[in-house]
Amino acid sequence: MSENTDVVVIGGGYAGVKAANRLTRRDDVTVTLINPRPNFVERIRLHQLVGGSDDAVVDYREVLGERIRLVVDTVTRIDAAQRSLTLATGGTVGYDYLVYAVGSGSADPRVPGAAEFAYPIASLEEAQRLRPVIDAAPATAAVTVVGAGPSGIETAAELAEEGRTVTLVCGDVLGPYLHPRGRRSVAKRMAKLGVTVLEGPDATVKAVTRDAVRLSGGRKRRRRRQAGCAAADHRRREGGPLHRRRRWQDRRHGHQ
Ligand SMILES: Cc1cc2nc3c(=O)[nH]c(=O)nc-3n(C[C@H](O)[C@H](O)[C@H](O)COP(=O)(O)OP(=O)(O)OC[C@H]3O[C@@H](n4cnc5c(N)ncnc54)[C@H](O)[C@@H]3O)c2cc1C
């Protein structure tokens, strides 16, 4: 008789869910997935949560295999020698093998004023904090989105589609991760949506105040009314521009 192997997956994002599902193909493997929230967060939809067109969460029952044990908690310590994890709620979980899939988050807000006046949008909770701010802002309030990776581009597009006046401050170029052809097509789409795109060496945010961002070239972008300044600065920048629901759905099904 073969022995059972305990695998614990830390993090129930795309990587963790995929790994957990794959592992259950083997009958002699027991899989536990540990994640702080009871729902799967679709990071690629967080900008839609900000814009109000999607809640960016999916029930784990839709994406996680039946044999996987879900533990809603946060791992605070890994004791590799003892093969044991400590949970935020105080318990411990043992394992034979560990999958570490905790993803990424917002960069530290090192820009003066960013922590006080800007809204990061890398996590569900951050996007949820920004949503009511956008809702409460007058329709004419200008919104500045900082960072032109996938989150910044998608957020700027989403808000502009809602009729918001949006400025996208790129830091350097629009979509640095894209092929020049892709960049051109994103720029075209931004222009069509009426988004003001600030690129180049003078388009790095040096300071954020209550109603403006100060740029490296000394320029100051004043917002007509107080609105959210969505900081979309990620440690890792991945993905493509202006993807829409259908593509995401395809991807979601790919994880089932
Ligand atoms: C706007 C946008 C568009 C994108 N488009 C694409 C695309 O087209 N194609 C593509 O391939 N990628 C795309 N991406 C990137 C994609 O979202 C990421 O690559 C993906 O989310 C990474 O998955 P992950 O599982 O590594 O991390 P995450 O999805 O971040 O999941 C990590 C999980 O680990 C949990 N966790 C963290 N710490 C702990 C802990 N201590 N204990 C327990 N759990 C913990 C987190 O709460 C989270 O649930 C896009 C991203 C954005 C923002």
The ligand as an SDF file (V2000), in Angstrom:
LIG
                    3D

 53 58  0  0  0  0  0  0  0  0999 V2000
   -4.8740   44.4730  -14.6000 C   0  0  0  0  0  0  0  0  0  0  0  0
   -4.1190   43.1970  -14.6830 C   0  0  0  0  0  0  0  0  0  0  0  0
   -4.1410   42.4540  -15.8450 C   0  0  0  0  0  0  0  0  0  0  0  0
   -3.4520   41.2440  -15.9300 C   0  0  0  0  0  0  0  0  0  0  0  0
   -3.5010   40.5210  -17.0880 N   0  0  0  0  0  0  0  0  0  0  0  0
   -2.8920   39.3170  -17.1780 C   0  0  0  0  0  0  0  0  0  0  0  0
   -2.9540   38.5080  -18.3590 C   0  0  0  0  0  0  0  0  0  0  0  0
   -3.5600   38.8730  -19.3360 O   0  0  0  0  0  0  0  0  0  0  0  0
   -2.2990   37.3240  -18.3740 N   0  0  0  0  0  0  0  0  0  0  0  0
   -1.5680   36.8980  -17.3120 C   0  0  0  0  0  0  0  0  0  0  0  0
   -0.9940   35.8040  -17.3740 O   0  0  0  0  0  0  0  0  0  0  0  0
   -1.4960   37.6360  -16.1790 N   0  0  0  0  0  0  0  0  0  0  0  0
   -2.1220   38.8330  -16.0920 C   0  0  0  0  0  0  0  0  0  0  0  0
   -2.0210   39.5930  -14.9550 N   0  0  0  0  0  0  0  0  0  0  0  0
   -1.1500   39.1150  -13.8850 C   0  0  0  0  0  0  0  0  0  0  0  0
   -1.8320   38.1210  -12.9990 C   0  0  0  0  0  0  0  0  0  0  0  0
   -2.9190   38.7450  -12.3520 O   0  0  0  0  0  0  0  0  0  0  0  0
   -0.7970   37.6530  -11.9730 C   0  0  0  0  0  0  0  0  0  0  0  0
    0.2780   37.0810  -12.6660 O   0  0  0  0  0  0  0  0  0  0  0  0
   -1.4120   36.6100  -11.0780 C   0  0  0  0  0  0  0  0  0  0  0  0
   -2.4070   37.2040  -10.2660 O   0  0  0  0  0  0  0  0  0  0  0  0
   -0.3400   36.0060  -10.1900 C   0  0  0  0  0  0  0  0  0  0  0  0
   -0.9490   34.9090   -9.5590 O   0  0  0  0  0  0  0  0  0  0  0  0
   -0.4110   34.3610   -8.1950 P   0  0  0  0  0  0  0  0  0  0  0  0
   -1.2290   33.1670   -7.8460 O   0  0  0  0  0  0  0  0  0  0  0  0
    1.0670   34.2040   -8.2680 O   0  0  0  0  0  0  0  0  0  0  0  0
   -0.6630   35.5300   -7.1400 O   0  0  0  0  0  0  0  0  0  0  0  0
   -2.0360   36.1790   -6.6210 P   0  0  0  0  0  0  0  0  0  0  0  0
   -3.1050   36.1250   -7.6400 O   0  0  0  0  0  0  0  0  0  0  0  0
   -1.6190   37.5050   -6.0700 O   0  0  0  0  0  0  0  0  0  0  0  0
   -2.4350   35.2180   -5.4140 O   0  0  0  0  0  0  0  0  0  0  0  0
   -1.6580   35.1270   -4.2430 C   0  0  0  0  0  0  0  0  0  0  0  0
   -2.5730   34.6430   -3.1290 C   0  0  0  0  0  0  0  0  0  0  0  0
   -1.7730   34.3430   -1.9920 O   0  0  0  0  0  0  0  0  0  0  0  0
   -2.4200   34.8520   -0.8130 C   0  0  0  0  0  0  0  0  0  0  0  0
   -1.4250   35.0530    0.2510 N   0  0  0  0  0  0  0  0  0  0  0  0
   -0.4710   36.0250    0.3210 C   0  0  0  0  0  0  0  0  0  0  0  0
    0.2310   35.9030    1.4690 N   0  0  0  0  0  0  0  0  0  0  0  0
   -0.2710   34.8190    2.1290 C   0  0  0  0  0  0  0  0  0  0  0  0
    0.0380   34.1790    3.3780 C   0  0  0  0  0  0  0  0  0  0  0  0
    1.0280   34.6180    4.1680 N   0  0  0  0  0  0  0  0  0  0  0  0
   -0.7120   33.1030    3.7550 N   0  0  0  0  0  0  0  0  0  0  0  0
   -1.6950   32.6220    2.9610 C   0  0  0  0  0  0  0  0  0  0  0  0
   -2.0160   33.1810    1.7760 N   0  0  0  0  0  0  0  0  0  0  0  0
   -1.3240   34.2740    1.3520 C   0  0  0  0  0  0  0  0  0  0  0  0
   -3.0260   36.1680   -1.3200 C   0  0  0  0  0  0  0  0  0  0  0  0
   -4.0290   36.6410   -0.4330 O   0  0  0  0  0  0  0  0  0  0  0  0
   -3.5840   35.7060   -2.6680 C   0  0  0  0  0  0  0  0  0  0  0  0
   -4.8580   35.1410   -2.5360 O   0  0  0  0  0  0  0  0  0  0  0  0
   -2.6930   40.7800  -14.8280 C   0  0  0  0  0  0  0  0  0  0  0  0
   -2.6650   41.5290  -13.6400 C   0  0  0  0  0  0  0  0  0  0  0  0
   -3.3540   42.7280  -13.5680 C   0  0  0  0  0  0  0  0  0  0  0  0
   -3.3240   43.4910  -12.2730 C   0  0  0  0  0  0  0  0  0  0  0  0
  1  2  1  0
  2  3  1  0
  2 52  2  0
  3  4  2  0
  4  5  1  0
  4 50  1  0
  5  6  2  0
  6  7  1  0
  6 13  1  0
  7  8  2  0
  7  9  1  0
  9 10  1  0
 10 11  2  0
 10 12  1  0
 12 13  2  0
 13 14  1  0
 14 15  1  0
 14 50  1  0
 15 16  1  0
 16 17  1  0
 16 18  1  0
 18 19  1  0
 18 20  1  0
 20 21  1  0
 20 22  1  0
 22 23  1  0
 23 24  1  0
 24 25  2  0
 24 26  1  0
 24 27  1  0
 27 28  1  0
 28 29  2  0
 28 30  1  0
 28 31  1  0
 31 32  1  0
 32 33  1  0
 33 34  1  0
 33 48  1  0
 34 35  1  0
 35 36  1  0
 35 46  1  0
 36 37  1  0
 36 45  1  0
 37 38  2  0
 38 39  1  0
 39 40  1  0
 39 45  2  0
 40 41  1  0
 40 42  2  0
 42 43  1  0
 43 44  2  0
 44 45  1  0
 46 47  1  0
 46 48  1  0
 48 49  1  0
 50 51  2  0
 51 52  1  0
 52 53  1  0
M  END
$$$$
